[in-house]
Amino acid sequence: MFSITKEFHFSASHVLDQLPGWHPCARLHGHNYVVILELSAADEALRAPGFVRDYRDLDAFKKWLDDTLDHRHLNESMGGGCSPTAENLAQWIFKRWCEELPELTAVKVSETPKTWAVYRP
C-alpha cells in the first residue's frame, strides 16, 4: 500500500456555541488551519507513471478550500447543525471529497501547531 499526503492552509473563524459560556471557545475566535489530505492505493492500483494520484489533481481541492472556507465563518460555511470542531471539519471535508478523490483515506485538521483531529473512515 502506498500513501501520499498534501498540506493546505486557510484562516477562518468559528464559535463552539454548545460549550458553556465561560469556555474560551464559546466566544467568536479564529484559527490558522492546516488540512492534510491522505490518499492511498495498492501497488496494482497505482496510476501511470506510478502515482497514487498526481498532486496537481488536488488543485481543485485548493480552489474549493479557498473559495469555501478561507477567511470565512465556519458556522456558516459548514451549514447549520454541524458544530465546527476540528473533528467535524475533518469528517465534513472527507465526505465532500471522497467521491471526487476515491483514493482519499484520511483528512487531518489542525487548529493550532500542537493539536490535530483525524477522520479516517
Secondary structure, 3 states (H helix, E strand, C coil): CEEEEEEEEEEEEECCCCCCCCCHHHCCEEEEEEEEEEEEECHHHCECCCECCCHHHHHHHHHHHHHHCCCEEHHHHCCCCCCCCHHHHHHHHHHHHCCCCCCEEEEEEEEECCEEEEECC
